[in-house]
Amino acid sequence: MPWIALTHPPDTLGVLALALLLEALAGYPDRLYRALGHPVTWIGRLIAALERGLNRGGAAARRLGGILALALLLTVTAAFSLTLTALAALAGHGFGMVLLALLAASLPAQRSLFVHVRRVSAALRAEGLPGGRAAVSMIVGRNPDSLDEAAVCRAAIESLAENFSDGIVAPAFWIGAGGLTGGALYKAINTADSMIGHRTPRHEAFGWASARLDDLVNLPASRLTALLLVVSAALSRDVSAAGAWRAIRRDAGRHRSPNAGWPEAAMAGALGLRLAGPRIYGATRVEDAWMGDGRAEAGPDDIVRALKLYRTACALQFTLVFAGAGIWLYAF
């Protein structure tokens, strides 16, 4: 079956390179979103339906229901994406890769992340603290009313670092490893974690499996993201690769998340900032270690510096994927 080739390198790396380029240039068009929605919204509807039907009973029953819900979610996602891969192959090998790249371009979010984080800096400059709080509330879950200007800027930069890992590098890694199906399965796991992987009375047991699996599948990408940021800092001005590396070694493992500390520490060290630390979600104060040992007084200019580093890292990722696809094609 020739479509099987489209699920393995070198084809998956070629699909990934084209998908990253398309997404960086065009993002996910608003017209397409209004007409068809987005893969995350489709996955979200399925998760919500499974949660309504299976999140019942005591803690043991809820945990079992969550495991079953995750298994069903992954089965449906794999079947749908493998079907699309097989249908794309009917168009021929080359055109099939292009079709898969168009589909895979919906999974990373390079462009939208840049736009949302840049909006925080622009809002602070144009509207002051109220505008900054409103803009940052679109990308973080913490209580915006508890944030002063420095905290708004830190929150935006932390979101940039963490979402670079789980919103861009992770789907890219899994597309490269398993084609459209690998990327779609990652997105399903990550969406499930964001919806039900919370330590709340309703979801702590039901979302246990989703949260643990999300930690596992994000592990390689979080380390790769930190490395991309270190190398990108070495290629950039006004940031420190050595500072990023020191912060990773000292602080990444101290973060309450097994993965978020790596990109956040790298970003903090590169910019000479302190990120993470204690924060407030709703009315709950969450204690966490600081990433980096620089200044806590971040400003809009630091968001701009972070975005420049991010764009360099995205370009570096694309270059490595493109080169990898070429080397693999040449070698095999």
C-alpha positions as CSV (number, residue, x, y, z in Angstrom):
1,M,0.0,0.0,0.0
2,P,1.8,3.1,-1.2
3,W,0.1,5.4,1.3
4,I,2.1,3.8,4.1
5,A,5.2,5.6,2.9
6,L,3.5,8.9,3.7
7,T,3.5,8.0,7.4
8,H,7.3,7.6,7.6
9,P,10.4,9.8,6.9
10,P,11.5,11.1,4.6
11,D,8.0,11.9,3.4
12,T,6.8,13.1,6.9
13,L,9.7,15.5,7.1
14,G,8.9,16.9,3.7
15,V,5.2,17.3,4.7
16,L,6.3,19.0,7.9
17,A,8.6,21.5,6.2
18,L,5.9,22.5,3.8
19,A,3.3,22.6,6.6
20,L,5.5,24.9,8.7
21,L,6.1,27.2,5.8
22,L,2.4,27.4,4.9
23,E,1.3,28.0,8.5
24,A,3.9,30.7,9.0
25,L,2.8,32.6,5.9
26,A,-0.9,32.2,6.2
27,G,-1.8,30.9,9.6
28,Y,-5.3,29.3,9.7
29,P,-7.6,31.6,7.6
30,D,-10.5,33.1,9.4
31,R,-12.8,32.3,6.5
32,L,-11.9,28.7,6.8
33,Y,-12.5,28.7,10.5
34,R,-15.9,30.3,10.1
35,A,-16.9,27.8,7.4
36,L,-15.4,24.5,8.9
37,G,-14.1,25.2,12.3
38,H,-10.7,23.9,13.3
39,P,-9.3,20.5,14.2
40,V,-9.0,21.6,17.8
41,T,-12.7,22.5,17.9
42,W,-13.7,19.2,16.4
43,I,-11.6,17.3,18.9
44,G,-13.0,19.5,21.7
45,R,-16.5,18.6,20.8
46,L,-15.7,14.9,21.0
47,I,-14.0,15.3,24.3
48,A,-16.9,17.3,25.7
49,A,-19.3,14.6,24.6
50,L,-17.2,11.8,26.1
51,E,-16.8,13.8,29.3
52,R,-20.6,14.2,29.7
53,G,-21.2,10.5,29.1
54,L,-18.3,9.0,31.1
55,N,-17.4,11.3,33.9
56,R,-19.7,9.8,36.6
57,G,-19.6,8.0,39.9
58,G,-16.8,7.8,42.4
59,A,-13.1,8.5,41.9
60,A,-12.3,5.0,40.7
61,A,-15.2,5.0,38.2
62,R,-14.2,8.5,37.0
63,R,-10.6,7.5,36.5
64,L,-11.7,4.4,34.5
65,G,-14.1,6.6,32.5
66,G,-11.3,9.0,31.7
67,I,-9.0,6.2,30.5
68,L,-11.9,4.9,28.3
69,A,-12.6,8.4,27.0
70,L,-8.9,8.9,26.1
71,A,-8.8,5.5,24.3
72,L,-11.9,6.4,22.3
73,L,-10.6,9.8,21.4
74,L,-7.3,8.5,20.1
75,T,-9.0,5.7,18.2
76,V,-11.3,8.1,16.4
77,T,-8.5,10.5,15.7
78,A,-6.2,7.8,14.4
79,A,-8.9,6.3,12.1
80,F,-9.8,9.7,10.7
81,S,-6.3,10.9,10.1
82,L,-5.2,7.6,8.6
83,T,-8.2,7.7,6.2
84,L,-7.2,11.2,5.1
85,T,-3.6,10.0,4.5
86,A,-4.9,7.1,2.4
87,L,-7.1,9.4,0.4
88,A,-4.3,11.8,-0.2
89,A,-2.1,9.0,-1.6
90,L,-4.7,8.4,-4.3
91,A,-3.7,11.8,-5.8
92,G,-0.2,10.5,-6.3
93,H,2.9,10.6,-4.2
94,G,4.0,14.3,-4.8
95,F,0.5,15.8,-4.8
96,G,-0.5,13.6,-1.9
97,M,2.4,15.1,0.2
98,V,1.1,18.6,-0.7
99,L,-2.4,17.7,0.4
100,L,-1.1,16.3,3.7
101,A,0.9,19.4,4.2
102,L,-2.2,21.6,3.8
103,L,-3.9,19.5,6.4
104,A,-1.0,19.3,8.8
105,A,-0.5,23.1,8.6
106,S,-3.6,23.4,10.8
107,L,-1.8,21.7,13.7
108,P,1.1,24.1,14.6
109,A,0.3,27.7,15.6
110,Q,3.4,29.8,14.8
111,R,1.6,32.8,13.3
112,S,-1.3,33.0,15.8
113,L,1.0,32.7,18.8
114,F,3.1,35.6,17.5
115,V,0.0,37.7,16.8
116,H,-1.6,37.1,20.3
117,V,1.6,37.8,22.2
118,R,2.5,40.9,20.1
119,R,-1.0,42.2,20.9
120,V,-0.1,42.4,24.6
121,S,2.8,44.7,24.0
122,A,0.8,46.8,21.6
123,A,-2.1,47.1,24.0
124,L,0.1,48.1,26.9
125,R,1.6,50.9,24.8
126,A,-1.8,52.1,23.4
127,E,-4.2,51.5,26.3
128,G,-2.0,51.1,29.4
129,L,-2.5,48.5,32.0
130,P,-6.2,47.8,31.4
131,G,-5.5,47.1,27.7
132,G,-2.6,44.9,28.6
133,R,-4.6,42.9,31.1
134,A,-7.4,42.4,28.5
135,A,-4.9,41.2,25.9
136,V,-3.0,38.8,28.1
137,S,-6.2,37.3,29.4
138,M,-6.7,35.8,26.0
139,I,-3.6,33.7,26.3
140,V,-3.2,32.8,30.0
141,G,-5.5,31.4,32.6
142,R,-4.4,33.5,35.6
143,N,-6.5,36.3,37.1
144,P,-5.6,39.4,35.0
145,D,-6.8,41.8,37.7
146,S,-4.0,40.6,40.0
147,L,-1.3,41.6,37.4
148,D,0.7,44.8,37.4
149,E,2.4,45.8,34.1
150,A,5.5,43.8,34.8
151,A,3.4,40.7,35.6
152,V,1.4,41.2,32.4
153,C,4.6,41.2,30.4
154,R,6.0,38.2,32.2
155,A,2.8,36.3,31.7
156,A,2.9,37.0,28.0
157,I,6.5,35.9,27.7
158,E,5.9,32.8,29.7
159,S,3.0,31.9,27.5
160,L,5.1,32.5,24.4
161,A,7.8,30.1,25.7
162,E,5.4,27.4,26.9
163,N,3.2,27.5,23.8
164,F,6.3,27.5,21.5
165,S,6.9,24.1,23.0
166,D,3.5,22.5,23.1
167,G,1.8,24.5,20.3
168,I,4.6,24.4,17.7
169,V,7.6,22.2,18.4
170,A,5.6,19.3,19.8
171,P,3.1,19.0,16.9
172,A,6.1,19.4,14.5
173,F,8.0,16.7,16.3
174,W,5.1,14.3,16.1
175,I,4.2,15.1,12.5
176,G,7.9,14.4,11.6
177,A,7.7,11.2,13.5
178,G,4.4,9.9,12.3
179,G,3.0,12.2,9.6
180,L,-0.5,13.7,9.8
181,T,-1.6,10.9,12.2
182,G,1.2,11.5,14.6
183,G,0.5,15.2,14.7
184,A,-3.3,14.7,15.0
185,L,-2.9,12.2,17.9
186,Y,-0.6,14.7,19.7
187,K,-3.1,17.5,19.2
188,A,-5.9,15.2,20.6
189,I,-3.9,14.4,23.7
190,N,-2.9,18.1,24.3
191,T,-6.5,19.3,23.8
192,A,-7.8,16.7,26.2
193,D,-5.2,17.8,28.8
194,S,-6.3,21.4,28.4
195,M,-10.0,20.6,28.8
196,I,-10.0,17.9,31.4
197,G,-6.5,17.6,32.8
198,H,-7.2,19.9,35.7
199,R,-6.8,19.2,39.5
200,T,-10.4,20.1,40.2
201,P,-13.1,18.0,42.0
202,R,-14.8,17.2,38.7
203,H,-11.7,16.4,36.6
204,E,-8.8,15.3,38.8
205,A,-9.7,11.6,38.5
206,F,-11.4,11.7,35.0
207,G,-8.5,13.7,33.5
208,W,-5.7,11.8,35.2
209,A,-4.8,9.7,32.1
210,S,-5.0,12.6,29.7
211,A,-2.7,14.8,32.0
212,R,-0.1,12.0,32.4
213,L,0.0,11.1,28.7
214,D,0.3,14.8,27.8
215,D,3.3,15.1,30.1
216,L,4.9,12.1,28.4
217,V,4.3,13.2,24.8
218,N,5.5,16.7,25.5
219,L,8.8,15.6,27.1
220,P,10.9,15.5,23.9
221,A,9.5,18.7,22.5
222,S,10.2,20.7,25.8
223,R,13.8,19.7,25.7
224,L,14.1,20.4,22.0
225,T,12.4,23.8,22.5
226,A,14.9,24.8,25.1
227,L,17.8,23.8,22.8
228,L,16.3,25.7,19.9
229,L,16.1,28.8,22.1
230,V,19.7,28.5,23.3
231,V,21.0,28.1,19.7
232,S,18.7,31.0,18.5
233,A,20.0,33.2,21.3
234,A,23.6,32.5,20.1
235,L,22.5,33.7,16.6
236,S,20.7,36.8,17.9
237,R,21.7,40.2,19.4
238,D,20.7,41.5,22.8
239,V,20.1,38.1,24.3
240,S,22.3,35.6,26.0
241,A,22.8,31.9,25.0
242,A,25.0,31.3,28.0
243,G,22.3,32.8,30.3
244,A,19.7,30.6,28.7
245,W,21.9,27.5,29.2
246,R,22.6,28.3,32.8
247,A,18.9,28.9,33.6
248,I,18.0,25.6,32.0
249,R,20.5,23.6,34.1
250,R,19.7,25.4,37.3
251,D,15.9,26.0,37.1
252,A,14.1,23.8,34.6
253,G,13.7,20.8,36.9
254,R,12.4,23.0,39.7
255,H,9.2,24.0,37.8
256,R,6.0,22.4,39.0
257,S,5.4,21.1,35.4
258,P,7.8,18.4,34.2
259,N,8.0,20.2,30.8
260,A,7.1,23.9,31.0
261,G,10.2,24.7,33.0
262,W,12.5,23.9,30.1
263,P,11.3,26.6,27.6
264,E,10.5,29.1,30.3
265,A,13.9,28.8,31.9
266,A,15.6,29.1,28.5
267,M,13.6,32.2,27.6
268,A,14.2,33.8,31.0
269,G,17.9,33.2,30.9
270,A,18.2,34.5,27.4
271,L,16.4,37.7,28.2
272,G,17.9,38.3,31.6
273,L,14.5,38.0,33.3
274,R,12.8,36.0,36.0
275,L,9.7,34.1,34.9
276,A,7.2,31.8,36.4
277,G,7.2,32.1,40.2
278,P,4.1,32.5,42.4
279,R,0.9,33.4,40.5
280,I,-2.9,33.6,41.0
281,Y,-5.5,31.5,39.0
282,G,-8.9,32.8,39.8
283,A,-8.7,33.2,43.6
284,T,-6.1,30.5,44.1
285,R,-2.4,31.4,44.7
286,V,-0.1,28.8,43.1
287,E,3.4,28.6,44.3
288,D,6.1,27.8,41.8
289,A,9.9,28.3,41.5
290,W,11.3,31.3,39.6
291,M,12.9,30.5,36.2
292,G,16.0,32.6,35.7
293,D,17.8,35.0,38.1
294,G,17.4,38.3,36.2
295,R,15.0,41.2,36.8
296,A,11.3,40.6,37.5
297,E,10.4,44.1,36.2
298,A,9.7,43.1,32.6
299,G,8.2,45.7,30.1
300,P,6.7,45.8,26.6
301,D,10.2,46.0,25.1
302,D,11.0,42.6,26.7
303,I,8.0,41.1,24.9
304,V,9.4,42.5,21.6
305,R,12.8,40.9,22.4
306,A,11.1,37.6,23.2
307,L,9.2,37.7,20.0
308,K,12.4,38.3,18.0
309,L,14.0,35.3,19.7
310,Y,10.9,33.2,19.0
311,R,10.9,34.1,15.3
312,T,14.6,33.1,15.1
313,A,13.8,29.8,16.8
314,C,10.9,29.1,14.4
315,A,13.2,29.9,11.4
316,L,15.8,27.6,12.9
317,Q,13.3,24.8,13.3
318,F,12.2,25.1,9.7
319,T,15.7,25.1,8.5
320,L,16.6,22.0,10.4
321,V,13.4,20.2,9.2
322,F,14.0,21.2,5.6
323,A,17.7,20.1,5.8
324,G,16.7,16.8,7.4
325,A,14.2,16.1,4.7
326,G,16.8,16.8,2.0
327,I,19.4,14.6,3.7
328,W,17.0,11.8,4.2
329,L,15.9,11.9,0.6
330,Y,19.5,11.9,-0.6
331,A,20.6,9.1,1.7
332,F,17.7,6.8,1.1
